[in-house]
């Protein structure tokens, strides 16, 4: 009877590995799908909403920079005599209204508008990069949750098998075919499994809090079991990924725009060496004088030029400053390019390693460990294998199954990292 129970449970464990997507509950509400989770994050994440509003605000600054400076309206009293303060005593006394319009040197407003346009583009690229990073963080947290859920399922199955081992060891000890240390070893192994389950549940709470933070929900909001499909292995090479990142990465696009913008700021600083000017008109109204002389009104025109008198201390220094900033931004852009290439290489290496491990465990290590456990079970029941060897075979297979799911989660996390770096879905 015990032989049938153990073999039946062993077959159940084999099926568990093949259909690793079996959930704790069969109700639809108990599952968590990645695509739906990502859409919720992109809709509800407050950091992303803040970034979007920053982009909307940046667009309103373009017309502000392209507009002319505000004109100046003047209301003046001209040549008022201090002995009487009378408006009709002197022929030069008058009430004046004037309007003065400043005009920047030709080309400055256009450059300011171009700088504002590029600033808005940079903010937009940053918004898209934040989308990429949120997708990556969501995916990586989701795959961490997947591993924990699969580990919990594996632990639960293993606990049942160890309970069978404890019962068998006690039965054999009771009839004089086993030893008390066998019973104690099985009980200790079962206790360790219970301890591991508690640690996994705590780990799940941590991962659940990470996901809920991205969703702008309370940290303890329950989440269903993470479900993923078996992977179709990704094939690519580093030069292709680098080329893809150069074309579609929002981070690189933001820095490319920043380099262009820094050149425009240099051009604007160069134009600041040329003077701005103002054009104005004034109308002066005069009263009829006390002596009967009629006072005629005046019309005046004005033209003012701002003289860059301290050119060497102000405008030229501004040119030097923007040129240095331009060089700094170019270096930072190149550093970002190098960093992305390095991270792509690292992620690609990690991806390839996990691909090999998944294939090795799926086709070699786990089937061999299953055969070893089945052989140990048969040998133990025929008194050809001791209980310690049986227990070691069972725990080894258990660890291999945990490793398999961890490699699978790490594989998908490496994919998520490459997608974030290249700015595209693979």
DOBAKE-898067 format. One record per atom (N, C-alpha, C, O): z, y, x. Coordinates in pm, whole numbers, plus 50000, padded with zeros to 5 digits. Atoms other than C-alpha are relative to their C-alpha. Example, Ala and Ser with C-alpha at 12.3 -4.5 7.8 and 13.67 -1.06 7.14 Angstrom:
500004988150089/507804955051230/500005012050090/500665011850194/499944988149918/507144989451367/500735010949923/500905022049974/
END
This chain:
500004987850083/500005000050000/500005012550086/499255022050061/499944988449912/500945024150278/498685001850074/498235012950098/501284999249929/497745015450458/498965007049914/498205015449963/500984993850091/495685025150154/500285014949984/499365023049982/499644985850018/497595057750109/499605008150121/499055019150106/500324992349880/497125068450470/498505001550017/498015012350049/501454999049985/493435060050480/499415009449896/498495017049924/500484990950103/492915077950151/500265014450036/499425023250014/499704986249961/494645108650282/499125004350117/498715015950125/500864996749886/492635107050604/498605004049955/498015013450007/501314996350053/489395107250406/500045013749935/499095021449945/499854986650058/490705137250217/499985010950105/499425021650084/500014990249891/491305155250544/498605002050056/498235013150092/501384998949951/487745147650656/499175008749906/498405017249950/500714991750096/486385162350335/500455014550007/499675023649981/499474986349989/488645192650387/499275007950107/499005019750087/500714992949894/486875201350713/498605003749956/498125014749983/501384997450039/483415198150561/499935011249898/499115020349912/499994989350100/484205219650257/501205009050026/502205008749954/498904991449959/486375245150430/500165011949910/501085019949929/499914988650090/485745269950149/500814996849876/500895005049784/499175003350115/488005251649905/501185009549994/501885011350094/498934990250013/490495276949772/501274993449950/501274982049905/498735005250049/494145272849682/499954997949849/500594988749797/500135000950146/493245277949318/498535000649963/497765007250032/501405000450038/489985271649140/499625011449906/498485012149861/500334988850088/490195302948926/499225010550075/499495012750194/500834990249932/487585330049004/500815011350062/500435016650167/499234988649951/490285356649052/500704997050132/501245006050196/499265003549879/491725337549346/499175001550126/499684999550236/500884998949884/488735343649575/499725014550033/499785023349947/500314986649950/487865373949784/498684999250075/498574992050174/501325000249940/484215380249872/499805012450086/500225023450049/500124989249902/483255401650170/499185011749948/499605023249961/500874989150045/480395421450014/500705008949897/500595021149902/499274992150101/482535431849718/501115008150065/501365019550025/498934993049932/485385441249949/499475012250074/500095022950070/500584988749927/483145463350164/499635011249906/499895022949935/500374989650097/481815481549859/501235007449948/501195019549927/498764993450044/485365488349742/500525009450107/500965020550076/499524991549891/486325502050083/499155012750010/499695023750023/500894988449988/483275524850098/500165009549882/499855021449894/499804991650119/484115537749749/501375006549999/501515017949954/498614995650020/487885541349776/500685005350125/501755011450114/499284996149879/488715548550141/500125015250011/499105022050008/499834985449997/490205583750167/499455006450128/498975017850125/500534994449876/489205588650530/498495002149989/497985012350036/501454998550019/485555582850439/499685011249904/498735018749925/500234989150094/485785606350143/500225013650065/499495023150038/499764987649926/487245633050369/498835003450090/498415014950098/501164997849912/484375628550614/498795004649921/498035013249967/501134995950084/481845631650333/500155014749958/499185022249961/499784986250039/483415664250215/499795009550118/499315020750100/500244992049881/483315677250572/498515002250020/498085013150060/501464998449990/479565670750574/499495009849894/498665018449924/500414990750105/479135688550241/500345014450040/499555023550016/499594986649958/481045718450382/499105005250112/498785017050116/500824995649886/478925719050699/498645005149955/498075013950021/501314995550047/475735723450496/500065014549951/499075021749957/499884986250051/477075755850347/500045010350112/499865022250088/499924990449889/477435771150694/498625003950054/498515013450130/501344997149946/473665770550762/499535013849955/499135022050038/500484987050050/472755799850536/500905011450050/500435022650068/499104989649948/475845818650659/499555004750138/499585016750168/500414996549864/474575817351016/498635006750003/498365014750093/501354994250003/471005826750921/499965013849937/498985021049954/499994987350072/472015857050713/500245011750097/500885010250200/499754987749923/471965892750849/501475003949990/502135000449893/498654994650011/475305909150927/500095009449879/499095015449839/499814991450117/476765928350633/499755014650037/500155019150145/500204985649974/475645964850608/501325007649982/502285002849922/498814991550008/478145993150638/499705012149912/498725019249934/500144988450087/478556018950363/501005010550045/502195007750060/499124989349955/479946052750475/500075011249898/499055015249842/499784988150084/481426081050266/500695010450087/501825008250132/499494990249902/481956112450476/499985014149942/499195017349853/500054985550024/482786149250446/499675006550133/500375004450232/500524994649875/480856168950707/500405014750015/500275022649921/499784986049960/481956201250882/500865007749901/500505018749859/499094993450094/484856209950651/500855010250078/501535006350173/499224989949928/486466243550763/501504997949981/501964995749869/498565002750007/490146239450845/500795012149950/501965010649914/499244988350045/491106275150747/500145000449848/501095006149794/499924999750147/490346269550379/499794986349935/500144984249819/500375013250050/489196233350342/499145001249874/499274993449779/500854997450116/486626246950101/498614994350026/498084995350137/501325006249984/483336228950040/498865010149988/497725007050021/501084990350021/481416261049959/500165012450086/499655023150052/499804988549911/482476283550246/498945000350109/498395011050136/500905000549886/480206271950533/498724992749962/498764983149886/501285006250036/476496263050513/499854985750052/499034978249998/500145013549945/476966231150723/500944989949936/500904978049968/499085009250066/479676216650502/499254991949894/498434997249819/500695008450099/478536187150293/500734986849979/501594982750058/499465013350031/479446154150132/498884989950028/497774991049976/501035009149951/477626125150290/500284985549959/501434981149958/499975014550021/476876088950193/498984993850093/497854998650103/500905006149902/475356065950452/500044984749988/501034979049942/500105014649993/474216029750488/499454996450136/498435001750180/500415004349867/473976012450826/499854984749999/500784977549964/500275014449997/472355977950866/499844995450145/498914999850213/500185005549866/472905958851193/498894989350000/498714982349901/501035010149980/470035937051323/500214993450136/500115000150239/499925006749869/470605910651591/498625000050067/497595001450001/501265000449925/467975908751863/499144988749945/499664978049913/500885010350059/464925889351737/500184986350065/500204985050187/499825013849954/465425851651763/501434995049993/501664982949989/498595004350001/469225851551752/500374993049870/501024982549872/499645006150127/469555844251381/499364986249984/499984976949931/500665013050008/467025816151403/500734989550082/500894978150038/499265009449916/468945800151688/501354996449938/501774984849941/498735002950066/472235803651503/499814990349884/500634981449861/500285009250110/470655786751202/499724985950051/500184976149992/500305013349944/469295758351418/501274993150050/501444981150033/498735005649953/472725753551576/500824994849882/501434984249891/499255004350118/474315751751230/499374987749936/500084978849889/500685011950053/471665726851112/500384987750081/500694977250025/499645011449915/472375704551410/501484996449988/501854984749997/498585002950022/476115708151355/500194991749873/501004982449870/499935007850123/475615695651001/499474985950022/500004976449965/500535013349969/473515666851136/501034991750075/501174979850050/498965007249925/476295657751378/501084995049906/501544983649917/498965004050095/478835657251095/499504988549912/500264979449880/500585010850079/476475635350890/499994986950079/500334976450025/500015012049917/476055610851180/501434994650019/501644982550023/498615004549987/479835609951223/500464993249871/501194983349875/499685006450129/480185602050853/499414985949995/500084976549952/500645013250000/477715573350891/500664990750102/500794978750078/499295008149901/479485561451205/501354995349945/501764983949970/498755004250062/482765561251015/499764988949899/500564979649888/500375011150088/481045539850751/499874987150079/500384976650038/500165011849916/480065515851028/501344994550046/501584982450039/498705004449949/483575514851170/500854994149888/501574984449910/499245005550113/485115509350826/499474986249961/500244977249928/500575013250027/482685480750764/500504989950103/500884978750069/499545009149895/483635465651098/501474996449981/501844984749988/498565002650018/487365469551037/500254991249878/501124982549879/499855008250120/486975454950689/499604985650027/500304976249989/500475013549969/484965425350813/500994992650090/501324981050066/499095006849907/487335417951100/501324996549933/501874985849957/498785003350074/490375419950874/499744988549902/500584979749884/500375010750094/488565398050620/499954986550072/500444976550019/500105012749927/487825371650885/501364995550054/501614983650067/498635003749966/491415372951005/500704993649881/501424983749894/499425005750122/492445366750645/499434986149974/500154977049934/500625013250016/489955338050627/500684989750089/501024978850044/499365009649910/491485321650933/501404996349951/501764984649950/498635002850046/495025325150798/499964991049877/500754981649867/500085008250121/493995310750460/499614985650033/500174976249979/500405013549961/492235281350621/501124993050076/501334981050060/498875005949927/495195276050854/501084995549902/501684984949921/499005003950100/497535275650554/499574987449926/500394978549901/500495012150067/495335250050379/500144987950091/500544977150048/499895011049904/495235228850694/501454995950018/501764983950023/498575003049987/499015231350734/500504992549877/501264982949889/499555006750123/499525221650370/499544985549997/500334976649962/500485013749994/497315190850410/500784992050104/501124980450082/499305006949891/499055182250735/501444996749961/501964986249999/498645002850045/502485184950577/500044987349915/500954979149928/500045012050083/501485158850320/499844987450084/500484977250058/500195011649913/500275135550591/501274996950079/501624985250094/498775002349925/503455140250794/501104994349911/501924986349956/499045005950092/505535132850486/499744985049984/500674977049976/500345014250004/503655100050462/500494993050126/501004981850121/499565005949873/504405093850830/501524998050001/502034987850047/498545001150005/508105100750775/500414988149913/501284980249949/499665010950091/508195076950481/499694986450062/500474977050048/500385012649936/506355049850675/500984996550111/501414985050124/499085002549889/508605054050978/501374995649948/502004986850005/498705004150057/511715051750759/499934985949944/500874978149959/500155013450057/510365020950581/499984989550110/500654979250099/500085009649890/509505003450907/501354998850070/501754987950112/498675000549937/512885012951052/500964992049913/501824984849965/499115007150090/514594999250741/499824984950004/500764977449979/500255014549995/512934965150782/500044994750142/499744983050167/499825004549863/513554964251156/498754999850085/498784994650196/501234999649922/509934970351269/499815013250074/499005013950166/500104987149935/510375006851370/501305004050065/502284996650061/498814995149933/512865027551563/500435013249939/499645020249876/499494987350052/515055056751469/499345012150064/499075021949995/500714988649941/513385079851727/498665002949933/498235014449927/501254997650072/510115074551536/500245008549875/499475017649845/499664992350119/511765087551221/500315014550037/499865023849970/499624986449957/513225117351407/498785008050045/498675019950016/501214992949954/509885125751570/499175004849880/498685016149880/500764996150118/508145125951233/500665011549925/499995020749878/499284989350068/510855147551081/499905013250076/499745023850016/500134987949918/510725172151372/498605006049985/498455018149971/501374995150016/506925174251345/499815006749865/499135016949854/500104994150133/507245181050972/500725013449995/500245022949932/499264987449997/509855208051035/499215010850073/499205022450032/500834990449927/507575224751290/498855004849913/498455016549918/501104996150088/504785224251035/500485010049894/499765019449860/499444990550096/507025241650782/500245013650064/500015024050002/499804987549928/507915267651043/498685007250022/498605019450009/501324993949980/504235273351118/499475005949870/498825016349871/500424994650129/503565278050748/500655013549972/499995022749923/499314987350021/506205305450729/499405011150087/499215022450041/500604990149911/504695323151030/498635004249950/498275015949957/501324996750053/501235321150876/500095008849876/499285017849857/499824991650119/502495335750549/500365014350039/499895023849977/499684986549951/504005364950741/498765006650057/498525018550035/501244994749944/500725369150928/499045004349889/498355014449903/500874996450111/498865369450597/500425013349938/499575021349898/499514987350055/501065397750470/499555011850086/499205022450034/500444989349908/500185418250780/498515003049979/498125014649968/501434998150019/496445412550736/499725006049862/498865014749848/500154994750135/496725419150363/500315015049996/499635022549927/499664985849995/498385452550438/498885008050067/498585019250024/501134993149934/495515461850674/498875002449902/498305013349896/501104998750096/492955455350403/500355009849889/499535018149850/499594990950107/494935473350134/500045014650046/499785023649967/500044986449946/495265503650361/498585005649998/498375017249964/501404995950005/491475504950389/499575003049856/498725011649832/500344998350141/491305502550009/500815011149933/500605014049815/499134989750056/493905530249960/500864994249887/501035000449782/499135006650096/496165505849775/501354997350064/501474997650187/498715003949941/499835496549818/499844987950091/499044978950064/500175010249897/500275474150120/500234985949948/499664976450000/499665013350048/501675445249917/499154995649880/499494985949813/500885004150108/498855443949661/499404986250031/498834984450139/500495013649969/497885406849631/498494999850019/497755007249954/501425002349977/494515395649763/499714985249986/500544976750017/500405013950014/492605363849686/499704993750134/499825000050239/500335007349878/491595337649937/498635004250050/497675004849972/501274995949939/488845348750177/499054988150008/499414977650060/501005010650003/485685328150131/498795004450082/498285015550063/501224997249924/482795326750379/499114987750000/499574976649975/500935011049989/479695305650418/499914995450145/500275002750237/500235004749864/478895284350718/498915008750064/497935012049998/500914990249940/477045306450969/498634994350033/498494982650070/501305002749939/473365306551048/500035007250135/500095019550141/499724994449869/473615311551421/499025011250036/497815010250015/500724987949964/472475345351548/499354998350137/499984993450230/500695000649871/469875347051826/499435013750033/498685019449954/500534987249952/469135378652022/500315001050148/500914992050207/499724997849859/469315392952371/500435014450020/500235022949932/499424986849975/470915423252530/498975011349995/499235021449929/500974988950008/467745444552582/499595003449857/499435015149822/500374997550141/466805440152215/501105007549927/500845016849851/498884993450065/470275450152100/500155014450048/500465023349969/499914986449947/470305480452330/498935008949938/499205020349900/501084992450063/466945491552193/500315002949854/500035013849803/499624998150140/468215486451839/501065010849985/500985019249896/498944989950005/471325507051908/499435013950025/499855023649961/500594986949970/469215535152054/499265005649879/499155017749863/500774995550116/467195536351731/500875002649878/500595011749800/499304999750128/469835531451463/501495003250009/502145004449906/498574997349991/473315538651600/500315014349960/499805023650022/499624986250035/474835568951422/500785006950111/500685019050127/499234994149891/477165574151719/499075005950105/499265017250149/500964994849902/474255577551961/499195011549940/498875021250010/500754989250065/472355598851708/500815012950001/500255023750021/499154988149998/475325622651689/499995006450139/499915018650151/499974994549864/475435626352068/498645005250043/498575015150116/501344994649970/471665630652096/499865013949937/499345023150000/500074986950067/471905658951843/500895010150071/500545021950080/499094991049928/474855673552035/499355005050129/499555016550167/500714995749879/472715674352352/498975010749965/498865020950035/500984990050043/469955692752166/500705013049963/500245023949999/499264988250041/472495716552016/500545007850120/500555020150119/499484993149881/473985724152357/498915008250067/499185018950121/501114992249946/470545735152476/499745012549917/499415023049971/500174988250087/470255758152174/501095010350025/500845022350016/498924990649971/473625773252258/499745007450131/500095019250145/500394993149875/472365780752609/498955010749969/499055021950018/501034990150036/469285797852460/500615012049928/500205023449951/499354988950071/471515818352230/500785008850097/500785021150084/499254992249900/473715828752522/499055008650084/499395019850121/500984992249926/470605839852709/499525011949918/499325022949971/500454988950085/469485860752412/501115010349978/500835021949947/498904990350015/472955876452390/499985010750108/500685020850096/500134989549896/472025895552706/499145011649952/499145022450011/500834989450055/469595915352496/500765007149889/501535000849816/499144992250091/471005943352279/499664997949853/498504996349815/500184999150145/471525942251906/499835014849964/500135023650044/500204986050040/470655973551711/500345001649853/500494991849780/499694996850140/471415990851383/499085011249954/498725020150031/500844989750063/469296011651147/500755005049877/501294997249800/499284994750114/470776035350893/499365012649945/498545019050010/500434987550064/470086063750652/501245006549939/502204999849902/498874992750058/472396091150524/499465011349912/498425017349940/500364989050089/472226115950242/501215009249991/502315004949957/498924990150002/474286148250262/499755010149888/498695016449882/500114990750113/474876168949950/500845012550029/501995011550070/499294987449973/475806205949984/500135008249872/499225008449788/499774991450116/477336229449726/499415014050023/499125017850136/500424986049988/476156264849651/501145008050061/502295006450020/498974993049925/478026288549886/500615011449919/500065015849818/499274989150066/480526315349786/499205013150002/499335021349911/500764987549988/478156342749902/498704999649920/497895008849927/501185001250085/475486330349662/498854992850063/497844990249997/501085007049930/473386312849922/499924985649947/500944978749936/500205013450051/471906280649788/500074989850115/499504992250222/499905010249897/472776249249986/499054988449973/499124982149867/500955011050014/470016223850039/500624987050054/501364987250152/499505013049954/470806186750075/499254995350125/498144999950153/500595005549878/470096167350396/499764985049985/500494978149916/500245014449981/468586133250466/499944997450149/499275004550223/499945003149856/469316117250802/499624985350021/499824977049933/500335013849958/468056085750981/500724997450131/500865006350215/499235003549879/469986067151250/499484987050058/499044978049986/500375012349927/469146041051511/500984998550116/501055007050205/499005002649897/471906025851728/499664987350078/499154977750020/500235011649914/471596001652018/501304996550071/501975005150130/498825004649928/474425980652154/499624997550146/498724989550175/500355001049858/474355983952532/500864989450068/502094990650069/499225010249927/475375952652731/500455005450136/499965001350242/499594992949879/477175974352982/500724990850099/500624992650221/499235009049912/479395946353116/499324986350007/499954975849992/500825012150000/476595920953147/500524989350095/500604977650058/499595009949900/477895904353462/501334993449966/501594982150007/498695005450033/481385899553321/500054992749865/500934984549843/499955005950135/480545889352964/498804990949974/498944978749971/501165007850043/477025878252876/499584989550105/499294978050070/500385009649897/476185862153210/501024988650014/500654977250038/498975010449995/479505843753212/499884990649880/500144978649891/500215008350117/478765831552861/498854990250024/498914978649983/501115008949965/475465817652986/500484988750090/500124977150069/499475010349909/477275799453268/500874989949923/500794977949946/499125008850077/479835785753024/499194990049918/499494978149919/500785009050086/477235771452784/499184990250084/498964978850042/500745009349913/475215756653071/500904988950052/500494977350060/499045010249956/478305738853203/500354990649886/500454978549906/499725008550116/479125726552854/498834990749970/499034979149932/501185008450021/475565713852820/500004988250096/499744976950056/499955010849901/475895693853142/501104990149966/500924978049979/498895008750038/479255680353026/499614990949884/499914979049885/500405008050116/477795668752694/498974989550040/499004978349989/500995009849953/474865651952871/500694988350070/500324976750051/499255010649933/477305632753090/500764991449900/500804979249913/499255007550101/479415623052789/499064991149919/499414979949884/500985008250070/476305611052608/499644987650082/499574976650028/500355011449915/475365589252904/501164990250009/500964978150017/498835008749996/478925575952916/500074991749871/500424979949876/500015007350126/478675566352547/498944989150002/499174977949956/501075009949988/475365548752615/500464988150085/500284976650046/499515010749912/476915529152903/501084991749932/501114979549945/498925007050069/479965520652692/499454990649893/499934979349879/500605008450104/477825507352406/499314987950063/499434976850012/500655011249932/475775486252646/501034989850047/500824977750033/498955009149951/478955471852799/500624992249884/500854980249895/499405006750115/480445464152457/499034990249935/499444979749887/500995009350053/477195448452340/499944987350085/499874976350032/500015011649912/477165425952644/501254991349977/501164979049971/498755007350022/480805416352587/499974992749866/500364981049859/500045006350132/480275409452216/498974988749997/499214978349935/501025010449996/477095389752283/500514987650074/500254976350032/499415011349927/478915368252539/501024992749913/501044980449910/499015006050090/481755362552293/499314992249888/499754981349851/500745006550108/479255353952021/499414986750046/499554976649977/500625012249948/477405328552234/501054989450031/500824977550008/498945009549971/480665312752346/500484993349872/500654981149868/499525005750125/481845308151988/498954991349933/499284981449868/501065008650052/478455294351886/500084986150063/500034975949994/499925012949929/478725267352152/501244992249958/501184980149937/498775006950037/482345259652062/499934994549858/500384983449832/500125004850138/481595257051689/499134987549993/499474977849925/500875011750001/478745233151752/500684988150065/500584976850017/499295010749930/480835212951998/501094993949914/501224981749905/498915005150084/483795210351763/499464993049876/499994982749834/500535005850125/481655202951456/499354986550023/499524977349943/500765012449977/479505175851611/500674990350096/500304978650101/499425008749899/481735162251884/501504998349992/502004987549963/498555001149981/485395170151921/500714995649873/501524986349878/499275003550123/486555168751558/499644986049950/500554978549915/500285013950040/484615136951463/500664989850092/501144979550045/499345009349907/485965120151778/501504999649975/502124988949982/498564999750027/489505131751698/500324992949869/501364986549858/499805007250125/489125118351343/499944984950023/500764977449969/500095014349967/488005084651479/501244995450076/501754984450053/498805003649924/490925084951720/501214998549908/502004989249924/498895000950093/493395091751438/499874987749911/500864980749886/500215011950084/491855064851219/500334987350077/500924978050023/499705011649915/492085040351508/501514998750023/502054987750022/498565000249977/495705050451574/500744995149875/501724987749885/499385004450124/496585045251206/499894984849986/500874978049954/500205014450010/495065010451207/500834992550104/501434982250075/499235006549895/496685001951539/501505000349973/502214990750003/498574998950029/500095014351426/500414990049892/501474983749900/499695009250107/499954993651109/499934985450044/500524976649981/500085013549945/499074963051319/500904998350123/500794988450195/499045000449889/501814970551575/499334999850137/499864994250233/500684999149871/499264977451848/500115013950062/499825015750180/499844986249954/499935015151877/501385004749961/501825002549848/498664995250034/503335031251897/499915012749915/498855019149907/499974988650092/504385058851659/499735013250072/499115022250015/500224987749924/504325085651930/498515002650020/498065014050011/501454998449983/500625079251995/499355003849867/498455012249864/500524996550131/499915080351622/500265014849968/499375021949922/499654986150029/501745113351585/499215009650088/498785020250043/500774991449909/499995127751890/498565001249953/497985012049960/501384999550049/496575118551746/499885009149878/498935016849865/500044991850120/497415134751416/500155014850032/499415023049978/499784985849965/498715167251569/498835005550080/498515017350069/501184995649925/495735168851805/498865003749906/498235014149922/501044997050098/493305166851515/500345012649921/499475020949893/499564987950071/495345192951331/499685012550081/499155022250026/500254988349915/495075217051625/498515002750016/498085014250019/501454998249989/491335210851661/499445006749875/498555015249884/500484993850123/490825219951296/500385014849994/499595023149949/499614985849993/492795252151342/499085007550097/498635018650067/500884993549901/490725260051653/498625002449942/498025012949965/501334998550058/487505254351461/499935012349910/498995020349921/500014988650091/488395279651194/500235013250077/499695023650039/499824987949920/489585304451457/498695003850070/498345015650074/501304997249937/486265301151644/499015005549898/498225014449930/500904995250105/484415306151316/500325014649964/499415022749947/499614986150028/486405337851241/499615009250115/499105020250093/500354991949883/485885350651597/498485001950010/498025012550052/501464998750001/482155343751567/499565011249907/498765019849944/500374989650096/481875365251256/500515013750043/499865023850018/499484987149952/484055392351412/499125005650111/498925017750119/500934995349896/481705393951711/498725005449937/498175015449984/501164994850073/478785397851469/500305013949945/499475022949955/499624987150056/480655426351299/500055010850108/499665022250083/499954990349889/481225443351635/498585004150041/498335015950064/501384996949963/477515440951724/499345008649893/498605017949925/500574991950108/476545454651383/500495014450006/499725023749984/499454986449989/478865484451431/499395007350119/499115019350110/500554993749879/477495491151780/498545003849983/498105014150033/501424997250019/473865489351673/499725008249875/498645013949862/500184992350121/474375505951336/499064993549900/498425000449820/500895006950093/472465479451146/500604986549964/501394980850040/499555013250043/473115447550950/499134989450068/497914990750073/500735010649933/472155415951137/499754988549903/499154978549940/
END
